[in-house]
Amino acid sequence: MISSSTSYPEPAADVVRKTLVSRIGTENQWRCPVDEDAGARQRGNILVSRWTRNDTQALEVVNPGSAAHHCIAMNLKCTSLTFSHAGRTLVRGRVTAGALQITAPGVACRATFESPGDVLHLFVSQQVLGECFEDTFGRPHAGDIRIDDPRLVRDPALERLGQALAVSQSDDAALGKVFTDSVSLAIVSRVIARHFTVSERQTREASALPAWRLSRAVEFVEAHLAEPIGLADIANSTGLTRMHFASQFRRATGMRPHEYLLRRRIDHAQKLLRETKYNVLDVALSCGFRSQAHFTTVFKRIVGDTPYCWRTKANVDR
C-alpha cells in the first residue's frame, strides 16, 4: 500500500463534459448493475451501483467478472467477509469502511458475507480510463489500461469521495447527475493517478545495487574508515550519482549508506578497544569520528553501552 500523504494531480474539469455517468442503482445481484443501465453500458459510460444487505446470516456470492469493465469496489461500512479474486483468497475477516479494491475485466470473484454489508461499485470502461489517464498525465496511454492489482487500497481521499457519492441526495435530477458525474470521475482519476504513479516509482526503485558496485563501495568504506568521507565519496567510487547510489544501496543491503558507514566504524572501534590499549579518544579519531562525545553517542546507540563500559566488560569476559 501507498501513503495517503502522497499528492496526486487533480482530475481536469473538462473530463466531466466528455463522459456521462448513470444514476446510482441498487444491485439485485452482487457486482451486477441493474438492467436499466444496459444502454449506458453500451455507450461505454461509468456505471455506479450499490450492493447492500442487512441480513446477519452468511451469504455466498459469485461474479464471473465483466467482459469489458474494471470494477472499483468501495466498502462503505465495516463488514466481515471472505473475498477471493481469481481463485486466490485476499481477505478473510473484518474489512474497514473506505477499503477499496479493483478488479480487471474478465476476472472472477467470490465472496462470503458473514455480516451486513454495504459496497459501492463503479464499472469503468476503457474509454473512461483512457480519458482520465490523458487528463491526469497530459498524454495518451499506449494501448489499453489494465489495472490488475487486487490488493486493498486505503486512501482517505477516496474514502471521502465514495461516502459523498453514497449519501448524495438531490431533488434536481440534473444537478444530482452532475454531482454524480464529477465525484465518480474524480474517484477514477485518483485511482489512475495512484496506480501509475506507484508503478513508475516501483519501476525506478526496483533495481538493487549490482554486486560488483556493492563490492567497490564496501572496499572504499573499509579503506577510508578513519577519514571524513561522505555519501558523494562512496557514490563516486561506484560511478553513480548520490541519489541513484543511495536508493540502490539501500535496496541491496537494507540500510542507508550513512548507517552502514557508522556501523562499520563502530565494528572497527570495537576491534581497537578489544585488541589495543588506545584510549577512547584515540579510538574515536582512528574510526573517523571528530569528537569523543559523538563517538560515544553513536557507539551507545548501536552497541547499547558506552565505549568505556563495553571495553571493561569485554576484558572481563576475555
Sequence and secondary structure as in RCSB ss.txt:
>XXXX:A:sequence
MISSSTSYPEPAADVVRKTLVSRIGTENQWRCPVDEDAGARQRGNILVSRWTRNDTQALEVVNPGSAAHHCIAMN
LKCTSLTFSHAGRTLVRGRVTAGALQITAPGVACRATFESPGDVLHLFVSQQVLGECFEDTFGRPHAGDIRIDDP
RLVRDPALERLGQALAVSQSDDAALGKVFTDSVSLAIVSRVIARHFTVSERQTREASALPAWRLSRAVEFVEAHL
AEPIGLADIANSTGLTRMHFASQFRRATGMRPHEYLLRRRIDHAQKLLRETKYNVLDVALSCGFRSQAHFTTVFK
RIVGDTPYCWRTKANVDR
>XXXX:A:secstr
   TT       TTHHHH  B   EE SBTTB  GGGHHHHHTT BEEEEEEE   S EEEEE   SS EEEEEE
 S EEEEEEETTEEEEEEEE TT EEEE TT  EEEEE S EEEEEEEE HHHHHHHHHHHHSS  SS       
S B  HHHHHHHHHHHH   S HHHHHHHHHHHHHHHHHHHHHHHHHHHHHHHHH     HHHHHHHHHHHHHTT
TS   HHHHHHHHT  HHHHHHHHHHHHSS HHHHHHHHHHHHHHHHHHH    HHHHHHHTT S HHHHHHHHH
HHHSS HHHHHHHHHHH 
